[in-house]
Each structure stands twice: as C-alpha cells, then as structure tokens.
Amino acid sequence: MSSWYRKFLKDYATLAEPLTKLTSSKVKYLWTTEQQDAFTKIKTLMAEAPLLNCPNFAKKFTVQTDASDTGLGAVLLQTINGEERVLEFASRVLSPAERNYTVTERECLGVIWAVRKFRQYIEGYEFTVVTDHASLRWLCNLRNPTGRLSRWALELQRHTYKVEHRKGSLNHVPDALSRIYEEDEEEITTLSLMSNSEDTWYLSTYEKVSKDPSDYPDWNIRGGQMYKFRPNNEDKNLADDDERKWKLVVQREQRPVVLRECHDEPTAAHLGREKTYDRLAERYFWPKMYTDVADYVRKCKTCQQIKVEQRTKKGLMGHRVIPRPWHTVAADVAGPFPRSNSGFEYMLIFEDLFSKWVECIPIRQANGKTILKYLKERIVLRYGPPTILQTDNGTEFRKHTHR
C-alpha cells in the first residue's frame, strides 16, 4: 500500500531503504530495529494528511528538477498565497547507459523526463523550470546538435517555459528525490483483494495459476494480485524481463473504476476509444477489454454532450424517375418458411415501383425456372414487359434462363 502512495510521501525512498534492502535475493532476510523504525515512520506518514494540492490551471506551474549519479528527481509545484505547494513528486533510477552521460546531459535528461512526466498538467500552459544547473541554456545554445540532443531540443520547443537557476543548496526536494536507489513504480490503481470478487473467470484462472505456475508461464501472482505477460507496441524497446510488460489482471467488479480513471478523470481528458484502450493496455488486462472500452466510451454522457459528431452524415435517398406503371419492377424471394400443407416454402414478391402495387406468389422452390415462369404469367402477360427488373442479384436471379 505504501508503494502506491510513495509519490505523495516526501523522502519515501530514503525512509524505505532499510526495507528495500530485504527484497534483494543477495541479502539475508533479517528484521532489525532499523527495519522496524522505518516501518513505523512510513505508517506514521501514511496516517497524516499529505501536504499536496490539487492543480489550479489558472495559476502557473513550476517544475523543479535535479539529477544525481544514480537517479532523477522532479517536483511539480504551484505558488498559492505566496507559498510553494506540491502537486506531485516523481523520481526514477538511471539506466546503465544513462549513467554514462555527462553531468550536463544527465541534467538535461532530468528536465526532459520531468516535462514528459507532468505533460498532462503543463502542456499548453506557460511554466517555469527550476534547476541547479545551466543545462537547458547549454542545450538551447548548442550549435548543430545531433542525436538525442537534437531530439531533446526539438521536444522542448513545443512548450512555452522560462528557466530559473537555483543553487543546489536551495534545491532540496528534487535533489533528494534524485538520490534514490530503486526505480519509482508506475502509478497503478490499488484494487480490492480477490476474496471479495464474484468474477468466476478471475477466480478459476487465479486457482489454476496458483496450483501449477509452470503450466502458465504468461501468468503470475504477486501480493495476492494476478498479472499477465502482455507486451504492447510501447513495450517493444523494453528488456524481456521488464516488469512493465506484466499487466495487472482486473476483476469484473473493479473494471468500471479503472475505466472511469482512464477516461473520465480531468487528466484522462475523455479521449476516444483507441487512445483510451491504449492507456488501459499499458497497465491492465482483462478478457474483451477493447469491447468494454468501446462500449464505455460510446455511452459516456459527457462525450455525447460535448464532442463533435465524427461520423459522416448520411445523404438523402436518390430520386428515381419512373415514367409509368410497370416500367420498373422490383423482385425478391422471402423464406424459407415452415412448409405449408401444399408444399410451399417461399414467397416470390414483385412490386411496381410507380404505383407500389405488390404481387405475392407462394412457390415450392426458389430457382430461376420458377421465377421466370411466374414473371411471365403474373407480370408480363398481365401488365406488359417491364423495362427494368430490379433484384438483389441473388443466385436465383442470375440463372441464364433470365437472359
């Protein structure tokens, strides 16, 4: 539970470090006073009201960033009543390749990562980037940048921002967040335990995977939750053993909650079917998820009221000029119906499109010979030969005997 709230707890990585060490397979599990103190402090923080604010889009955002030798740290803030109030903390560990970057490149990476992380808040708004390094100025003034530097420079050009330099001694929060030892977890909605579920598919699958894990290599159970190995297009560049390729399997009772968070919340922006599905597929899985997403988006009341209709309007029906009765005759066969006492199973129908007169003839077999017979007897000999015979091009109308 504390892992889910880690982004709302200041210095969580530092506090939890004694507990994190015990999760390593290389360390002998030994619970000491150090672990107990860390556990107690985290429980105390969880019981206190977090010092976080909801975003106010009428006020400017501030993004503080920092990078260390091991990780990146960032804070999203707004100044309210003269005080800096935190909206969100973020941190992650550097990959082995990123640790080879120069100090300036790591600081640039920290800014790029923070802007991506908080994009849903700051995109379209002017914001301030606060950093203890002149990395952004270096990047913007770099002549003929190539490779990742040019990509970073182009990515930042889409935003309107100001750069503010702050001494490292005053940049406490992002500096502390950047010096963590484990990668920050993605935000995942905490779902209720399986014991409360009435989802028979989930329960049966959970039982099968629990009994014979080796028979289900693409399924896994951790912490009482079930996961499925289901990499999507966004995961193709990740390592084979990357945890992000494992998607949390959602029970039926919790699916409306997940759908609401990924579609209805302000940060979700009521996106369409495909984008909402892509957002869900990054973290979750359940059978027929695409169908459920399509149905949910189609029935969304807000989308129906506000969004512009995207489907092409149907045009008016074409106007046919028919000069006289029985000039144009439509023909079709209905059936088969339950066989009558006389052996009739089908109904041959002729309609004059000028007068709307209908001739219905019961027939035993729907074939070209029978249709041609009644066309002559009931139409041609009584009303004259039609100029146009309109059909649905069914097999019975395409026999050579009609020509």
NUVEXMI-617170 format. One record per residue (C-alpha): x, y, z; residue in one letter; residue number from 1; chain. Coordinates in steps of 0.05 Angstrom, whole numbers. Example, Ala and Ser with C-alpha at 12.3 -4.5 7.8 and 13.67 -1.06 7.14 Angstrom:
BEGIN
+--------+--------+--------+------+------+-------+
!      X !      Y !      Z ! resn ! resi ! chain !
+--------+--------+--------+------+------+-------+
!    246 !    -90 !    156 !    a !    1 !     A !
!    273 !    -21 !    143 !    s !    2 !     A !
+--------+--------+--------+------+------+-------+
END
This chain:
BEGIN
+--------+--------+--------+------+------+-------+
!      X !      Y !      Z ! resn ! resi ! chain !
+--------+--------+--------+------+------+-------+
!      0 !      0 !      0 !    m !    1 !     A !
!     56 !     49 !     17 !    s !    2 !     A !
!     87 !     35 !    -52 !    s !    3 !     A !
!     25 !     62 !    -85 !    w !    4 !     A !
!     27 !    126 !    -43 !    y !    5 !     A !
!    103 !    135 !    -50 !    r !    6 !     A !
!     97 !    194 !    -96 !    k !    7 !     A !
!     57 !    231 !    -43 !    f !    8 !     A !
!    107 !    217 !     14 !    l !    9 !     A !
!    168 !    261 !     18 !    k !   10 !     A !
!    235 !    224 !     20 !    d !   11 !     A !
!    199 !    157 !     15 !    y !   12 !     A !
!    258 !    123 !    -19 !    a !   13 !     A !
!    305 !    143 !     37 !    t !   14 !     A !
!    256 !    122 !     91 !    l !   15 !     A !
!    241 !     55 !     58 !    a !   16 !     A !
!    314 !     39 !     41 !    e !   17 !     A !
!    323 !     -9 !    101 !    p !   18 !     A !
!    261 !    -46 !     78 !    l !   19 !     A !
!    280 !    -45 !      5 !    t !   20 !     A !
!    346 !    -79 !     20 !    k !   21 !     A !
!    309 !   -140 !     46 !    l !   22 !     A !
!    276 !   -151 !    -22 !    t !   23 !     A !
!    343 !   -168 !    -54 !    s !   24 !     A !
!    358 !   -242 !    -64 !    s !   25 !     A !
!    431 !   -228 !    -46 !    k !   26 !     A !
!    415 !   -203 !     24 !    v !   27 !     A !
!    397 !   -249 !     82 !    k !   28 !     A !
!    328 !   -232 !    109 !    y !   29 !     A !
!    338 !   -203 !    179 !    l !   30 !     A !
!    288 !   -157 !    212 !    w !   31 !     A !
!    323 !   -110 !    260 !    t !   32 !     A !
!    307 !    -45 !    296 !    t !   33 !     A !
!    328 !     -8 !    234 !    e !   34 !     A !
!    273 !    -40 !    193 !    q !   35 !     A !
!    223 !    -33 !    249 !    q !   36 !     A !
!    237 !     42 !    255 !    d !   37 !     A !
!    230 !     52 !    180 !    a !   38 !     A !
!    165 !     13 !    180 !    f !   39 !     A !
!    138 !     55 !    238 !    t !   40 !     A !
!    157 !    121 !    205 !    k !   41 !     A !
!    123 !    102 !    140 !    i !   42 !     A !
!     60 !     82 !    177 !    k !   43 !     A !
!     60 !    149 !    212 !    t !   44 !     A !
!     67 !    186 !    146 !    l !   45 !     A !
!     10 !    145 !    117 !    m !   46 !     A !
!    -35 !    166 !    174 !    a !   47 !     A !
!    -21 !    240 !    165 !    e !   48 !     A !
!    -55 !    285 !    114 !    a !   49 !     A !
!     -9 !    293 !     54 !    p !   50 !     A !
!     16 !    364 !     40 !    l !   51 !     A !
!     -8 !    362 !    -31 !    l !   52 !     A !
!    -54 !    408 !    -70 !    n !   53 !     A !
!   -100 !    398 !   -129 !    c !   54 !     A !
!    -76 !    434 !   -193 !    p !   55 !     A !
!   -104 !    503 !   -207 !    n !   56 !     A !
!    -98 !    514 !   -282 !    f !   57 !     A !
!   -109 !    589 !   -273 !    a !   58 !     A !
!    -40 !    593 !   -239 !    k !   59 !     A !
!     29 !    580 !   -268 !    k !   60 !     A !
!     63 !    513 !   -256 !    f !   61 !     A !
!    134 !    505 !   -233 !    t !   62 !     A !
!    176 !    443 !   -248 !    v !   63 !     A !
!    237 !    432 !   -204 !    q !   64 !     A !
!    287 !    380 !   -229 !    t !   65 !     A !
!    354 !    351 !   -208 !    d !   66 !     A !
!    398 !    293 !   -229 !    a !   67 !     A !
!    449 !    253 !   -190 !    s !   68 !     A !
!    497 !    197 !   -208 !    d !   69 !     A !
!    442 !    145 !   -196 !    t !   70 !     A !
!    374 !    177 !   -209 !    g !   71 !     A !
!    329 !    234 !   -229 !    l !   72 !     A !
!    282 !    274 !   -185 !    g !   73 !     A !
!    227 !    324 !   -200 !    a !   74 !     A !
!    172 !    363 !   -165 !    v !   75 !     A !
!    111 !    396 !   -194 !    l !   76 !     A !
!     91 !    459 !   -155 !    l !   77 !     A !
!     46 !    520 !   -156 !    q !   78 !     A !
!     53 !    583 !   -115 !    t !   79 !     A !
!    -11 !    592 !    -75 !    i !   80 !     A !
!    -19 !    650 !    -26 !    n !   81 !     A !
!     55 !    664 !    -31 !    g !   82 !     A !
!     75 !    592 !    -13 !    e !   83 !     A !
!    101 !    537 !    -58 !    e !   84 !     A !
!     52 !    479 !    -54 !    r !   85 !     A !
!     70 !    410 !    -81 !    v !   86 !     A !
!     25 !    377 !   -133 !    l !   87 !     A !
!     66 !    315 !   -146 !    e !   88 !     A !
!    133 !    283 !   -131 !    f !   89 !     A !
!    169 !    240 !   -182 !    a !   90 !     A !
!    234 !    201 !   -184 !    s !   91 !     A !
!    267 !    145 !   -222 !    r !   92 !     A !
!    334 !    109 !   -226 !    v !   93 !     A !
!    382 !    119 !   -284 !    l !   94 !     A !
!    393 !     61 !   -332 !    s !   95 !     A !
!    464 !     34 !   -341 !    p !   96 !     A !
!    470 !     72 !   -407 !    a !   97 !     A !
!    444 !    137 !   -377 !    e !   98 !     A !
!    496 !    134 !   -321 !    r !   99 !     A !
!    549 !    142 !   -374 !    n !  100 !     A !
!    521 !    211 !   -394 !    y !  101 !     A !
!    560 !    273 !   -374 !    t !  102 !     A !
!    534 !    315 !   -316 !    v !  103 !     A !
!    504 !    365 !   -364 !    t !  104 !     A !
!    470 !    311 !   -405 !    e !  105 !     A !
!    441 !    279 !   -342 !    r !  106 !     A !
!    413 !    347 !   -321 !    e !  107 !     A !
!    382 !    356 !   -390 !    c !  108 !     A !
!    353 !    286 !   -385 !    l !  109 !     A !
!    323 !    304 !   -318 !    g !  110 !     A !
!    287 !    364 !   -348 !    v !  111 !     A !
!    262 !    324 !   -409 !    i !  112 !     A !
!    238 !    267 !   -365 !    w !  113 !     A !
!    202 !    316 !   -317 !    a !  114 !     A !
!    167 !    352 !   -374 !    v !  115 !     A !
!    143 !    285 !   -401 !    r !  116 !     A !
!    122 !    262 !   -332 !    k !  117 !     A !
!     80 !    324 !   -318 !    f !  118 !     A !
!     57 !    334 !   -391 !    r !  119 !     A !
!    -17 !    326 !   -374 !    q !  120 !     A !
!    -12 !    386 !   -328 !    y !  121 !     A !
!     35 !    434 !   -364 !    i !  122 !     A !
!     22 !    423 !   -438 !    e !  123 !     A !
!    -10 !    485 !   -468 !    g !  124 !     A !
!      9 !    528 !   -408 !    y !  125 !     A !
!     69 !    571 !   -394 !    e !  126 !     A !
!    111 !    543 !   -337 !    f !  127 !     A !
!    177 !    553 !   -303 !    t !  128 !     A !
!    234 !    502 !   -299 !    v !  129 !     A !
!    276 !    509 !   -237 !    v !  130 !     A !
!    343 !    472 !   -238 !    t !  131 !     A !
!    410 !    478 !   -203 !    d !  132 !     A !
!    448 !    470 !   -268 !    h !  133 !     A !
!    453 !    512 !   -331 !    a !  134 !     A !
!    438 !    451 !   -373 !    s !  135 !     A !
!    378 !    479 !   -410 !    l !  136 !     A !
!    415 !    542 !   -431 !    r !  137 !     A !
!    472 !    498 !   -455 !    w !  138 !     A !
!    423 !    455 !   -495 !    l !  139 !     A !
!    387 !    514 !   -526 !    c !  140 !     A !
!    452 !    549 !   -545 !    n !  141 !     A !
!    485 !    487 !   -572 !    l !  142 !     A !
!    504 !    495 !   -646 !    r !  143 !     A !
!    485 !    439 !   -693 !    n !  144 !     A !
!    461 !    389 !   -640 !    p !  145 !     A !
!    457 !    317 !   -664 !    t !  146 !     A !
!    428 !    252 !   -639 !    g !  147 !     A !
!    389 !    253 !   -574 !    r !  148 !     A !
!    409 !    326 !   -561 !    l !  149 !     A !
!    374 !    349 !   -624 !    s !  150 !     A !
!    313 !    307 !   -606 !    r !  151 !     A !
!    311 !    337 !   -536 !    w !  152 !     A !
!    318 !    407 !   -564 !    a !  153 !     A !
!    260 !    396 !   -613 !    l !  154 !     A !
!    217 !    365 !   -559 !    e !  155 !     A !
!    225 !    426 !   -514 !    l !  156 !     A !
!    207 !    474 !   -570 !    q !  157 !     A !
!    134 !    451 !   -566 !    r !  158 !     A !
!    129 !    481 !   -496 !    h !  159 !     A !
!    128 !    553 !   -470 !    t !  160 !     A !
!    173 !    557 !   -409 !    y !  161 !     A !
!    222 !    600 !   -371 !    k !  162 !     A !
!    286 !    575 !   -340 !    v !  163 !     A !
!    304 !    594 !   -269 !    e !  164 !     A !
!    371 !    575 !   -237 !    h !  165 !     A !
!    371 !    557 !   -164 !    r !  166 !     A !
!    433 !    538 !   -124 !    k !  167 !     A !
!    439 !    465 !   -106 !    g !  168 !     A !
!    437 !    482 !    -32 !    s !  169 !     A !
!    367 !    511 !    -42 !    l !  170 !     A !
!    341 !    457 !    -89 !    n !  171 !     A !
!    328 !    407 !    -33 !    h !  172 !     A !
!    268 !    366 !    -55 !    v !  173 !     A !
!    287 !    346 !   -126 !    p !  174 !     A !
!    359 !    336 !   -104 !    d !  175 !     A !
!    336 !    286 !    -51 !    a !  176 !     A !
!    289 !    251 !    -98 !    l !  177 !     A !
!    344 !    242 !   -150 !    s !  178 !     A !
!    388 !    204 !    -99 !    r !  179 !     A !
!    345 !    142 !    -92 !    i !  180 !     A !
!    367 !     70 !   -102 !    y !  181 !     A !
!    306 !     38 !   -134 !    e !  182 !     A !
!    263 !     55 !   -192 !    e !  183 !     A !
!    198 !     90 !   -177 !    d !  184 !     A !
!    137 !     48 !   -192 !    e !  185 !     A !
!     86 !     69 !   -244 !    e !  186 !     A !
!     21 !     95 !   -217 !    e !  187 !     A !
!    -27 !     36 !   -211 !    i !  188 !     A !
!    -96 !     37 !   -183 !    t !  189 !     A !
!    -99 !     -6 !   -120 !    t !  190 !     A !
!   -153 !    -58 !   -129 !    l !  191 !     A !
!   -191 !    -97 !    -78 !    s !  192 !     A !
!   -169 !   -168 !    -59 !    l !  193 !     A !
!   -193 !   -228 !    -97 !    m !  194 !     A !
!   -232 !   -255 !    -38 !    s !  195 !     A !
!   -285 !   -202 !    -49 !    n !  196 !     A !
!   -294 !   -218 !   -122 !    s !  197 !     A !
!   -352 !   -255 !   -154 !    e !  198 !     A !
!   -317 !   -259 !   -222 !    d !  199 !     A !
!   -318 !   -333 !   -236 !    t !  200 !     A !
!   -267 !   -327 !   -294 !    w !  201 !     A !
!   -218 !   -290 !   -249 !    y !  202 !     A !
!   -226 !   -338 !   -191 !    l !  203 !     A !
!   -218 !   -400 !   -234 !    s !  204 !     A !
!   -157 !   -371 !   -270 !    t !  205 !     A !
!   -126 !   -350 !   -204 !    y !  206 !     A !
!   -135 !   -420 !   -176 !    e !  207 !     A !
!   -104 !   -453 !   -238 !    k !  208 !     A !
!    -43 !   -407 !   -237 !    v !  209 !     A !
!    -34 !   -417 !   -162 !    s !  210 !     A !
!    -34 !   -493 !   -167 !    k !  211 !     A !
!     10 !   -501 !   -228 !    d !  212 !     A !
!     51 !   -438 !   -243 !    p !  213 !     A !
!     96 !   -475 !   -291 !    s !  214 !     A !
!     37 !   -491 !   -336 !    d !  215 !     A !
!     20 !   -417 !   -343 !    y !  216 !     A !
!     86 !   -381 !   -358 !    p !  217 !     A !
!     49 !   -318 !   -382 !    d !  218 !     A !
!     13 !   -311 !   -316 !    w !  219 !     A !
!     40 !   -292 !   -248 !    n !  220 !     A !
!     13 !   -279 !   -178 !    i !  221 !     A !
!     46 !   -227 !   -134 !    r !  222 !     A !
!     19 !   -198 !    -70 !    g !  223 !     A !
!    -48 !   -230 !    -79 !    g !  224 !     A !
!    -57 !   -199 !   -148 !    q !  225 !     A !
!    -54 !   -234 !   -215 !    m !  226 !     A !
!    -13 !   -208 !   -273 !    y !  227 !     A !
!     -9 !   -228 !   -347 !    k !  228 !     A !
!     52 !   -221 !   -392 !    f !  229 !     A !
!     24 !   -179 !   -448 !    r !  230 !     A !
!     74 !   -131 !   -481 !    p !  231 !     A !
!     43 !    -78 !   -526 !    n !  232 !     A !
!     74 !    -34 !   -580 !    n !  233 !     A !
!    101 !     15 !   -529 !    e !  234 !     A !
!    138 !    -42 !   -494 !    d !  235 !     A !
!    177 !    -67 !   -554 !    k !  236 !     A !
!    241 !    -29 !   -534 !    n !  237 !     A !
!    240 !    -55 !   -462 !    l !  238 !     A !
!    281 !   -113 !   -437 !    a !  239 !     A !
!    249 !   -182 !   -438 !    d !  240 !     A !
!    246 !   -184 !   -362 !    d !  241 !     A !
!    220 !   -113 !   -353 !    d !  242 !     A !
!    163 !   -110 !   -303 !    e !  243 !     A !
!    124 !    -62 !   -346 !    r !  244 !     A !
!    108 !   -119 !   -394 !    k !  245 !     A !
!     66 !   -152 !   -340 !    w !  246 !     A !
!     -5 !   -124 !   -337 !    k !  247 !     A !
!    -49 !   -125 !   -276 !    l !  248 !     A !
!   -110 !   -170 !   -287 !    v !  249 !     A !
!   -172 !   -132 !   -267 !    v !  250 !     A !
!   -231 !   -166 !   -234 !    q !  251 !     A !
!   -300 !   -152 !   -263 !    r !  252 !     A !
!   -322 !   -111 !   -203 !    e !  253 !     A !
!   -263 !    -63 !   -210 !    q !  254 !     A !
!   -267 !    -52 !   -285 !    r !  255 !     A !
!   -315 !      8 !   -280 !    p !  256 !     A !
!   -266 !     41 !   -232 !    v !  257 !     A !
!   -207 !     32 !   -279 !    v !  258 !     A !
!   -248 !     55 !   -340 !    l !  259 !     A !
!   -270 !    117 !   -303 !    r !  260 !     A !
!   -199 !    135 !   -282 !    e !  261 !     A !
!   -172 !    125 !   -353 !    c !  262 !     A !
!   -229 !    162 !   -388 !    h !  263 !     A !
!   -269 !    208 !   -343 !    d !  264 !     A !
!   -217 !    240 !   -297 !    e !  265 !     A !
!   -192 !    310 !   -316 !    p !  266 !     A !
!   -123 !    283 !   -332 !    t !  267 !     A !
!   -154 !    230 !   -377 !    a !  268 !     A !
!   -189 !    283 !   -420 !    a !  269 !     A !
!   -246 !    239 !   -445 !    h !  270 !     A !
!   -203 !    212 !   -502 !    l !  271 !     A !
!   -233 !    168 !   -556 !    g !  272 !     A !
!   -238 !     92 !   -560 !    r !  273 !     A !
!   -169 !     77 !   -587 !    e !  274 !     A !
!   -130 !    123 !   -542 !    k !  275 !     A !
!   -169 !    103 !   -480 !    t !  276 !     A !
!   -155 !     30 !   -497 !    y !  277 !     A !
!    -81 !     44 !   -508 !    d !  278 !     A !
!    -78 !     78 !   -440 !    r !  279 !     A !
!   -110 !     19 !   -406 !    l !  280 !     A !
!    -68 !    -32 !   -443 !    a !  281 !     A !
!     -4 !      0 !   -415 !    e !  282 !     A !
!    -22 !    -27 !   -346 !    r !  283 !     A !
!    -83 !    -72 !   -345 !    y !  284 !     A !
!   -113 !   -133 !   -377 !    f !  285 !     A !
!   -180 !   -170 !   -377 !    w !  286 !     A !
!   -217 !   -210 !   -429 !    p !  287 !     A !
!   -253 !   -169 !   -483 !    k !  288 !     A !
!   -223 !   -105 !   -456 !    m !  289 !     A !
!   -228 !    -70 !   -523 !    y !  290 !     A !
!   -302 !    -85 !   -528 !    t !  291 !     A !
!   -314 !    -58 !   -458 !    d !  292 !     A !
!   -275 !      5 !   -473 !    v !  293 !     A !
!   -312 !     17 !   -538 !    a !  294 !     A !
!   -379 !      8 !   -502 !    d !  295 !     A !
!   -359 !     53 !   -444 !    y !  296 !     A !
!   -335 !    110 !   -490 !    v !  297 !     A !
!   -397 !    104 !   -534 !    r !  298 !     A !
!   -443 !    111 !   -473 !    k !  299 !     A !
!   -403 !    167 !   -440 !    c !  300 !     A !
!   -453 !    223 !   -426 !    k !  301 !     A !
!   -401 !    278 !   -427 !    t !  302 !     A !
!   -373 !    256 !   -494 !    c !  303 !     A !
!   -443 !    253 !   -523 !    q !  304 !     A !
!   -459 !    324 !   -500 !    q !  305 !     A !
!   -394 !    359 !   -517 !    i !  306 !     A !
!   -356 !    322 !   -571 !    k !  307 !     A !
!   -368 !    338 !   -644 !    v !  308 !     A !
!   -400 !    281 !   -683 !    e !  309 !     A !
!   -345 !    248 !   -724 !    q !  310 !     A !
!   -386 !    202 !   -767 !    r !  311 !     A !
!   -404 !    224 !   -837 !    t !  312 !     A !
!   -476 !    245 !   -843 !    k !  313 !     A !
!   -518 !    201 !   -887 !    k !  314 !     A !
!   -540 !    233 !   -951 !    g !  315 !     A !
!   -610 !    239 !   -978 !    l !  316 !     A !
!   -640 !    180 !  -1015 !    m !  317 !     A !
!   -633 !    184 !  -1090 !    g !  318 !     A !
!   -693 !    205 !  -1131 !    h !  319 !     A !
!   -714 !    156 !  -1185 !    r !  320 !     A !
!   -754 !    180 !  -1244 !    v !  321 !     A !
!   -805 !    126 !  -1264 !    i !  322 !     A !
!   -847 !    148 !  -1324 !    p !  323 !     A !
!   -905 !     99 !  -1320 !    r !  324 !     A !
!   -934 !     39 !  -1283 !    p !  325 !     A !
!   -897 !    -26 !  -1290 !    w !  326 !     A !
!   -837 !      9 !  -1322 !    h !  327 !     A !
!   -793 !    -12 !  -1263 !    t !  328 !     A !
!   -808 !    -76 !  -1224 !    v !  329 !     A !
!   -771 !    -99 !  -1161 !    a !  330 !     A !
!   -768 !   -173 !  -1148 !    a !  331 !     A !
!   -745 !   -213 !  -1087 !    d !  332 !     A !
!   -754 !   -281 !  -1054 !    v !  333 !     A !
!   -772 !   -287 !   -979 !    a !  334 !     A !
!   -762 !   -351 !   -940 !    g !  335 !     A !
!   -755 !   -407 !   -928 !    p !  336 !     A !
!   -817 !   -410 !   -884 !    f !  337 !     A !
!   -847 !   -471 !   -850 !    p !  338 !     A !
!   -873 !   -516 !   -905 !    r !  339 !     A !
!   -948 !   -510 !   -918 !    s !  340 !     A !
!   -995 !   -568 !   -930 !    n !  341 !     A !
!   -989 !   -554 !  -1004 !    s !  342 !     A !
!   -913 !   -556 !  -1001 !    g !  343 !     A !
!   -899 !   -481 !  -1007 !    f !  344 !     A !
!   -837 !   -456 !   -971 !    e !  345 !     A !
!   -820 !   -389 !  -1005 !    y !  346 !     A !
!   -856 !   -325 !  -1025 !    m !  347 !     A !
!   -839 !   -293 !  -1092 !    l !  348 !     A !
!   -853 !   -218 !  -1090 !    i !  349 !     A !
!   -860 !   -169 !  -1147 !    f !  350 !     A !
!   -871 !    -94 !  -1136 !    e !  351 !     A !
!   -887 !    -39 !  -1185 !    d !  352 !     A !
!   -844 !     19 !  -1160 !    l !  353 !     A !
!   -890 !     70 !  -1194 !    f !  354 !     A !
!   -957 !     50 !  -1163 !    s !  355 !     A !
!   -928 !      8 !  -1105 !    k !  356 !     A !
!   -973 !    -50 !  -1127 !    w !  357 !     A !
!   -948 !   -116 !  -1099 !    v !  358 !     A !
!   -957 !   -186 !  -1126 !    e !  359 !     A !
!   -941 !   -243 !  -1076 !    c !  360 !     A !
!   -936 !   -313 !  -1102 !    i !  361 !     A !
!   -924 !   -375 !  -1059 !    p !  362 !     A !
!   -873 !   -423 !  -1090 !    i !  363 !     A !
!   -843 !   -490 !  -1072 !    r !  364 !     A !
!   -773 !   -479 !  -1099 !    q !  365 !     A !
!   -733 !   -414 !  -1105 !    a !  366 !     A !
!   -698 !   -424 !  -1171 !    n !  367 !     A !
!   -691 !   -388 !  -1237 !    g !  368 !     A !
!   -740 !   -432 !  -1274 !    k !  369 !     A !
!   -797 !   -419 !  -1224 !    t !  370 !     A !
!   -784 !   -344 !  -1221 !    i !  371 !     A !
!   -782 !   -338 !  -1297 !    l !  372 !     A !
!   -848 !   -377 !  -1302 !    k !  373 !     A !
!   -886 !   -330 !  -1254 !    y !  374 !     A !
!   -853 !   -268 !  -1283 !    l !  375 !     A !
!   -884 !   -285 !  -1350 !    k !  376 !     A !
!   -952 !   -307 !  -1323 !    e !  377 !     A !
!   -964 !   -255 !  -1268 !    r !  378 !     A !
!   -928 !   -194 !  -1295 !    i !  379 !     A !
!   -912 !   -196 !  -1369 !    v !  380 !     A !
!   -977 !   -226 !  -1394 !    l !  381 !     A !
!  -1020 !   -182 !  -1348 !    r !  382 !     A !
!   -983 !   -115 !  -1347 !    y !  383 !     A !
!   -933 !   -119 !  -1403 !    g !  384 !     A !
!   -858 !   -130 !  -1400 !    p !  385 !     A !
!   -822 !    -83 !  -1351 !    p !  386 !     A !
!   -765 !    -40 !  -1377 !    t !  387 !     A !
!   -724 !    -51 !  -1314 !    i !  388 !     A !
!   -725 !   -112 !  -1268 !    l !  389 !     A !
!   -691 !    -95 !  -1202 !    q !  390 !     A !
!   -665 !   -150 !  -1157 !    t !  391 !     A !
!   -613 !   -161 !  -1102 !    d !  392 !     A !
!   -571 !   -202 !  -1151 !    n !  393 !     A !
!   -586 !   -267 !  -1113 !    g !  394 !     A !
!   -566 !   -334 !  -1143 !    t !  395 !     A !
!   -637 !   -349 !  -1164 !    e !  396 !     A !
!   -639 !   -286 !  -1206 !    f !  397 !     A !
!   -572 !   -297 !  -1241 !    r !  398 !     A !
!   -590 !   -360 !  -1280 !    k !  399 !     A !
!   -581 !   -360 !  -1354 !    h !  400 !     A !
!   -656 !   -371 !  -1365 !    t !  401 !     A !
!   -669 !   -298 !  -1347 !    h !  402 !     A !
!   -629 !   -270 !  -1404 !    r !  403 !     A !
+--------+--------+--------+------+------+-------+
END
